[in-house]
Amino acid sequence: MKLLLASNNKHKLKELLIILKNTNLSNIEIITPIILNSNIEVDETGSTFEENAKLKAIAFYNNFKIPTIADDSGLEIEALNNRPGVFSARYSGNYGDDKANRLKSLTDLANNTNRNAQFRTVICFYNGKDIVYFNGICKGQISNIEKGLNGFGYDSIFIPNNYTQTFAELDDNIKNKISHRAIAIEKFTFWLKSNNSSL
């Protein structure tokens, strides 16, 4: 079975590939847009993670006819009414400007004592017939300053519960076991194995 990862984000692809490798899926050939020389861009016009993940999964499947998973993820900060949420990648107004997005989040939160937050991922699987969703949540706190050089996005301001370091300070092996994306992928692979006896 082939499985297409519907993302052009090199950081996200790297993370997904590592997490999928750790699940020990057998008889699965992972296909990336890079392998297909794809430059498909999907407008994330949905108002929820589910809608955006679905838009991407369907668009990539329709182009390549390969069973596809797509994810939409974001940071939800409790004191900011769960912003930036689905606007995480463009919270500062400039799509993909991670530094500006982090700084705006820290500025908006300012001296608020409620630092509760969570990373949330929704993965959508689409094979031309079935649409199935898998959710992953990692709860934590927002740090007062940026810390760490690893990771991407909001990793340097997010401290997962039961840890004292941000995602950007933690070893990749730890992050890729406890992250929102890892939890969603684990649910997906369990479902896939349960529904395909050859895996």
N, C-alpha and C positions, 0 to 999 in steps of 0.2 A: 504494500500500500504506500502511495505517495501522500505527503502532507505538505501543503504550502503554507508558509508563514507570511501573512499579509501585512508586511511593514517595510517601509523604506528607512526606518530609523536604525542606524547601524548599532547604536548602543542597546536598543531594545532587542534587536535580532541576536546580538551576541549573548545577551542574558537569556533569551528564550532557548537558544541552542544549548547552552550549558545546562539549564534546568531540565530540558527534555532529555538530554544525555543521561542525567542523573536518575531519570525515571526508569531506565533500562527497558524502553520500548523496543521490542524486537520486530523484525520484518516491516519497519517503517523507514522510508526514504524521505528525509527532510529536504524540502525544496525552498529556496529563498528567491526573492525577486532578483537578487544579484545573479544567480545561476541562470535565470530566464532573461537576463538583460532587460528587465522591466523598469519602467519609470512611471508607472501608474500613480497618479495623485488623486486621492479621494477627498472631496470636500466634506469635512466633519460638521455637517449641518444639524445633527441630532441634538436634542436637549438633554439626553441621558447617555451614560456610558454604553448602555445596551444598544441604543439606536446607532451610535457612531461605530461600534464594533460590527454591527450587522451590515451597515453601509459598506464598510471595508471588506468584510468577508464575501459579500455578494459580488462586489465589483471585481475582486481578484479572481473569484471562481468563474465568473462569466467570461473572463478573458482567457483563462488557461484550462478550465474544466478539470481542475485538480481539487480534491477535498481540501478545504481551507480553514485555518483558524486566524482570527484577527482579534486584537485586544484594544480596548480603550481604557486608559488609566488616568488617575489624577489624585491630587492631594486635597483632602477635605479637612478644613480647620474649624473646629467647633465654634470658637468665639467669632468667626467671620461668617456665620451661617452656612458653613460647609463650603465656602469659597476657598480656593479657586475652582474646585470641582472639574466639570467638563471643560472649563476654560483654562486648565492648568498650563497648557503649552503656549497660551497667548494671553496670560493674565496681565502682563505689563503693557499689552497692546501690540507687541512685536512677536509674531509667531516664532517659537523656537529659541527665544533669547532667555536661556536658563538663568543667567546671572540676574537679569532685570526682573524676572519672575520671582526669584528668591527674595531679592531686595524689597520688592513691593509687598510680598507676604510679611516679611519682618517689619516693615514700616507700618502696614495696616494693623498688625498685631501689637506693635509698640510695646508699652509696659503692661499689657494685659496679663493678669496672673493665670488666666485659663489658657494653658498651652496645649490642651488636648487636640489631637489630630489623628487622622488615619489615611493611609494610602489605600486606594481601592482600584481593583482591576476587574473588568468584565471581559471574558473571552467568549467569542461567538464562533461556533463551528458550523460550517455550511458545506454540504456535498451535492448541491443541486436539488435537494429534496428536503432534507432535515435541517432545521435551525435549532441549535442547542446552546444554552448559555451556562457559563461557569464563573462564579464570583470568588474573589479573593480579597481579604481585608487584613491589613497589618496596622494595629493600633500603636500609638506612641505619643510623643510630645515634640513641640517645636522648640528648638534651641534658641538662645538669645542672639547667637552669632553663627556665622558659617564655620563649619569645622570639617576638615577632611578633604582629600583630593581625589578619592575614588568615586565611581558612580557617575550619575548624570541627573539632570532635572533638579528635583528638590532634595536629593539625597544628603546634601551637606547641612541641611537644617532640620532633618527628621531623625529623632532618637526613638527607636522601637522600644516598646515596653520590655522590661526586664534586662535592658542594656543601658550602658552609660555613654556609649559612643553613637555618633550618627551613622547612617548607612554609608556615608562617604569615608568614614574611618574604619568601619568593619571590614574584615577580610571578605573577599567575594564569596568564598565557600560558605560563610555564615549567612551572608545576606541572601544568597540564592537558595537557602533552605527555609528561611523565615519570612521572606518578602511576600507581599500581596500577589505578585505574579507567580511565585512558586506555589502558593496555596491554590490558585486558580488552575495552574497547569496540573497539579496533583489530582484535582477533581476531574479534569478533562481526561487524563490518562487512565484513571480508574474507570471512568465511563467507557472509554474506548476499548479497554481490555474486556470489560463486562459485555460489550456488544459485538466483539469480534474475537472468536475463539482461536484464531490463528496468531494472535499477538502474544 
